[in-house]
Amino acid sequence: MAVDVVIDNRAGFCSGVVAAIQLAEQHLHRSGKLYCLGDIVHNNEEVERLAAQGLEVISYQQFAQLHDTKVLIRAHGEPPDTYALAKRNNIQIIDATCPIVLALQKKIRKGYEEMESLGGQIVIFGKKGHAEVIGLNGQTRNTAIVISDMADTEQIDFHKPVRMYSQTTQNKEMYAYLIESVKKRCATVGNDDVLVFNTICGRVSNRVVELTDFVASVDIVVFVSGQNSSNGKYLYEHCKQVKNNTLLVSGINQLLKECFAGVSKIGITGATSTPRWLMEKVAKWLNDNL
């Protein structure tokens, strides 16, 4: 029986990641060497592809030791301290911060300045330690309250003003749930100075609707994503809820023929940090081996 393998035509890199990779490739084409502060995207296969072209991923400790060179800032963005260090060490920043992330940084900086004058708090819904969240928290001199679940909201002083934001790639439903909870807790103590901002990227929130339709159209889903992708984890879990028969893989080495026994239509999709070429590689393996 022939197996139909289809790739989700809306899957692949978001515009911010596309722009960052294009910028990196332009500089690599000219010089053959470029440093990148952290993985340019949370996908090992793409990181390895660019490493072969001369992109060297460095840590913050290595960055602090550099002088008189060029360093790429990835789409996730960076805190002000990174730019200050670059200036001191004569490092030329190749800035690929996503415009959506950059706009959010500016919003949080403005909110922080307001909260400083009012004795209030900045609350960020996001993944602790994530590159984007580090950059966002840096706008508050690292004083923001970072929450990832309901238990974390206990850090908030519900008597004080609150300004609430979300990491751009977070779960829309969970954010709405946390907003409702924080507002209720503040209201119980007579605090109505709570402002929330819808800062989840539209590409991410729209993907949920698109994925629902795509997943429903196939027998089994192969979700391709790097293990460290927050967006990938969120979208994979959504696919799994819609269709339990969903596999999470980071490459073709994790594919097993027996997982596809008896299926006639296989759907391939991925995170906004998953390169199209990797999904095509998965499709080729399936077509060659089933």
C-alpha positions as CSV (number, residue, x, y, z in Angstrom):
1,M,0.0,0.0,0.0
2,A,1.4,3.4,-1.0
3,V,1.9,5.9,1.8
4,D,1.1,9.5,1.2
5,V,3.7,11.8,2.9
6,V,2.7,15.5,3.1
7,I,4.6,18.5,4.6
8,D,2.6,21.2,6.3
9,N,3.0,24.1,3.8
10,R,2.8,26.6,6.7
11,A,5.5,25.0,8.8
12,G,9.1,26.3,9.0
13,F,11.1,29.3,10.3
14,C,9.3,32.4,11.4
15,S,10.3,35.7,9.7
16,G,12.6,36.6,12.6
17,V,14.7,33.5,12.4
18,V,14.8,33.7,8.6
19,A,16.2,37.2,8.8
20,A,18.8,36.2,11.4
21,I,20.0,33.3,9.3
22,Q,20.2,35.4,6.1
23,L,22.2,38.0,8.0
24,A,24.6,35.4,9.3
25,E,25.0,33.8,5.8
26,Q,25.7,37.2,4.3
27,H,28.5,37.9,6.7
28,L,29.9,34.4,6.4
29,H,29.9,34.7,2.6
30,R,32.1,37.8,2.9
31,S,34.5,36.7,5.7
32,G,34.0,33.0,6.2
33,K,33.9,33.5,10.0
34,L,31.5,34.9,12.4
35,Y,30.8,34.5,16.2
36,C,27.2,34.0,17.4
37,L,26.2,34.6,21.0
38,G,24.3,31.4,21.8
39,D,22.6,29.0,19.2
40,I,21.2,31.1,16.4
41,V,18.1,28.9,16.5
42,H,17.0,26.1,18.8
43,N,17.6,23.4,16.3
44,N,20.9,21.4,16.3
45,E,20.7,20.4,12.7
46,E,20.5,24.0,11.5
47,V,23.3,25.1,14.0
48,E,25.5,22.4,12.5
49,R,24.8,23.5,9.0
50,L,25.8,27.0,9.7
51,A,28.8,25.9,11.7
52,A,30.1,24.2,8.5
53,Q,30.0,27.6,6.9
54,G,32.0,29.2,9.7
55,L,29.5,30.3,12.3
56,E,31.0,29.7,15.7
57,V,28.6,29.7,18.7
58,I,30.0,31.2,21.8
59,S,28.9,31.5,25.4
60,Y,28.6,34.7,27.5
61,Q,31.9,33.8,29.2
62,Q,33.7,33.6,25.8
63,F,31.9,36.8,24.7
64,A,33.3,38.7,27.6
65,Q,36.9,37.7,26.6
66,L,36.6,38.9,23.0
67,H,37.9,42.2,21.6
68,D,37.9,44.0,18.3
69,T,35.7,41.5,16.4
70,K,32.1,41.0,15.2
71,V,29.4,39.1,17.0
72,L,25.9,38.2,15.8
73,I,23.0,38.8,18.2
74,R,20.3,36.2,17.4
75,A,16.6,36.8,17.0
76,H,15.9,36.2,20.7
77,G,17.5,39.5,21.6
78,E,19.8,40.5,24.4
79,P,19.8,42.6,27.6
80,P,21.4,46.1,27.7
81,D,24.4,44.7,29.5
82,T,25.4,42.7,26.4
83,Y,25.5,45.9,24.3
84,A,27.4,47.8,27.0
85,L,30.1,45.0,27.2
86,A,30.4,45.0,23.4
87,K,31.0,48.8,23.4
88,R,33.7,48.4,26.1
89,N,35.5,45.6,24.2
90,N,35.2,47.2,20.7
91,I,32.9,44.4,19.5
92,Q,30.8,45.2,16.4
93,I,27.3,43.9,17.0
94,I,25.5,42.3,14.0
95,D,22.0,42.7,15.4
96,A,19.4,40.2,14.2
97,T,17.0,40.8,17.1
98,C,13.5,40.0,15.8
99,P,11.5,43.3,15.4
100,I,8.6,41.8,17.5
101,V,11.0,41.0,20.3
102,L,12.6,44.4,20.0
103,A,9.3,46.1,20.3
104,L,8.5,44.0,23.4
105,Q,11.8,45.0,25.0
106,K,10.9,48.7,24.5
107,K,7.4,48.1,26.0
108,I,8.8,46.4,29.1
109,R,11.5,49.1,29.5
110,K,8.7,51.8,29.5
111,G,6.6,49.7,31.9
112,Y,9.6,49.3,34.2
113,E,10.2,53.0,34.3
114,E,6.5,53.6,35.2
115,M,6.6,50.9,37.9
116,E,9.7,52.3,39.4
117,S,7.9,55.6,40.0
118,L,4.8,53.8,41.4
119,G,6.5,51.1,43.4
120,G,5.0,48.5,41.2
121,Q,6.1,45.2,39.6
122,I,6.8,43.9,36.1
123,V,5.6,40.3,35.6
124,I,6.8,38.3,32.6
125,F,5.2,35.0,31.6
126,G,8.0,32.9,30.1
127,K,10.5,30.2,30.5
128,K,13.2,31.0,33.1
129,G,16.6,31.1,31.6
130,H,15.3,31.3,28.0
131,A,17.4,33.7,25.9
132,E,14.4,35.9,25.1
133,V,13.4,36.1,28.7
134,I,16.9,37.1,29.8
135,G,16.8,39.9,27.3
136,L,13.3,41.0,28.5
137,N,14.3,40.9,32.1
138,G,17.4,42.9,31.3
139,Q,15.1,45.8,30.4
140,T,14.1,45.9,34.1
141,R,17.6,45.6,35.5
142,N,16.7,42.0,36.2
143,T,14.0,42.9,38.7
144,A,11.0,41.4,36.9
145,I,9.0,38.5,38.3
146,V,9.3,35.7,35.8
147,I,6.4,33.2,36.0
148,S,5.8,30.0,34.1
149,D,2.9,28.5,36.1
150,M,0.3,29.3,38.7
151,A,2.6,28.4,41.6
152,D,5.0,31.2,40.4
153,T,2.3,33.9,40.9
154,E,2.9,33.6,44.6
155,Q,6.0,35.8,44.1
156,I,3.7,38.7,43.2
157,D,2.7,41.3,45.8
158,F,-1.0,41.6,44.9
159,H,-1.3,44.9,46.8
160,K,1.1,46.7,44.4
161,P,0.6,47.8,40.8
162,V,1.3,45.1,38.1
163,R,2.3,45.3,34.5
164,M,2.1,41.9,32.8
165,Y,3.8,40.7,29.6
166,S,4.5,37.4,27.9
167,Q,7.5,35.9,26.1
168,T,6.6,36.0,22.4
169,T,6.5,32.2,22.0
170,Q,4.4,31.2,25.0
171,N,1.1,29.4,25.3
172,K,-1.8,31.8,24.7
173,E,-4.3,29.8,26.7
174,M,-2.0,29.6,29.8
175,Y,-1.2,33.3,29.6
176,A,-5.0,34.1,29.6
177,Y,-5.4,31.8,32.6
178,L,-2.6,33.4,34.5
179,I,-3.9,36.9,33.7
180,E,-7.4,36.1,35.0
181,S,-5.9,34.6,38.2
182,V,-3.6,37.6,38.9
183,K,-6.4,40.1,38.3
184,K,-8.7,38.2,40.7
185,R,-6.1,38.1,43.4
186,C,-5.4,41.8,43.0
187,A,-9.1,42.6,43.1
188,T,-9.6,40.8,46.4
189,V,-7.3,43.2,48.1
190,G,-8.8,46.3,46.3
191,N,-6.0,46.7,43.8
192,D,-7.2,47.6,40.3
193,D,-3.9,48.9,39.0
194,V,-3.2,45.9,36.8
195,L,-2.4,46.2,33.1
196,V,-1.8,43.3,30.8
197,F,-0.3,43.3,27.3
198,N,-0.9,40.8,24.5
199,T,2.7,40.2,23.5
200,I,2.5,36.7,22.1
201,C,3.7,36.6,18.5
202,G,0.8,36.3,16.1
203,R,2.7,33.7,14.0
204,V,2.9,31.5,17.1
205,S,-0.8,31.9,18.1
206,N,-2.0,31.5,14.5
207,R,0.0,28.3,14.1
208,V,-2.3,26.6,16.7
209,V,-5.3,27.1,14.5
210,E,-3.4,26.1,11.3
211,L,-2.0,23.0,13.0
212,T,-5.4,21.8,14.2
213,D,-6.7,21.6,10.6
214,F,-3.5,20.0,9.3
215,V,-3.3,17.4,12.1
216,A,-6.9,16.4,11.5
217,S,-6.2,15.7,7.9
218,V,-3.6,12.9,8.4
219,D,-3.3,9.5,10.1
220,I,-0.1,10.2,12.0
221,V,2.0,13.4,12.6
222,V,5.7,13.6,12.7
223,F,6.6,16.8,14.6
224,V,10.1,17.9,13.9
225,S,11.7,20.1,16.5
226,G,14.9,20.8,18.4
227,Q,14.8,19.7,22.0
228,N,15.4,23.1,23.4
229,S,12.7,24.9,21.5
230,S,10.0,26.4,23.7
231,N,7.8,27.0,20.7
232,G,8.4,23.4,19.6
233,K,7.3,22.1,22.9
234,Y,4.2,24.2,22.9
235,L,3.1,23.3,19.4
236,Y,4.0,19.6,19.7
237,E,1.8,19.3,22.8
238,H,-1.0,21.0,20.9
239,C,-0.7,18.5,18.1
240,K,-0.6,15.6,20.6
241,Q,-3.9,16.8,22.1
242,V,-5.6,17.0,18.8
243,K,-4.1,13.7,17.5
244,N,-2.5,11.3,20.0
245,N,-0.7,9.6,17.2
246,T,1.9,12.3,17.0
247,L,5.7,11.6,17.1
248,L,8.3,14.1,18.2
249,V,11.7,13.8,16.5
250,S,14.7,16.1,16.0
251,G,16.1,14.2,13.0
252,I,15.8,11.1,10.8
253,N,17.9,9.0,13.2
254,Q,14.8,8.9,15.5
255,L,12.4,7.5,12.9
256,L,11.4,3.8,13.1
257,K,9.5,2.0,10.4
258,E,7.3,0.1,12.8
259,C,5.8,3.4,14.0
260,F,4.1,3.8,10.6
261,A,2.6,0.3,10.2
262,G,-0.9,0.5,8.8
263,V,-1.0,4.2,8.1
264,S,-1.8,5.7,4.7
265,K,-1.2,9.4,5.2
266,I,1.7,10.9,7.2
267,G,1.8,14.6,8.0
268,I,5.1,16.4,8.7
269,T,5.2,19.7,10.6
270,G,7.4,21.5,13.0
271,A,8.2,24.5,15.2
272,T,8.9,28.0,14.0
273,S,12.6,27.1,14.7
274,T,12.5,24.1,12.4
275,P,14.1,24.5,9.0
276,R,12.1,23.5,5.9
277,W,15.1,21.5,4.6
278,L,15.0,19.3,7.7
279,M,11.3,18.5,7.2
280,E,12.0,17.7,3.6
281,K,14.8,15.3,4.7
282,V,12.3,13.5,7.0
283,A,9.8,13.3,4.1
284,K,12.5,11.7,1.9
285,W,13.4,9.1,4.5
286,L,9.7,8.2,4.9
287,N,9.2,7.9,1.1
288,D,12.4,5.9,0.7
289,N,11.8,3.5,3.6
290,L,8.0,2.9,3.7
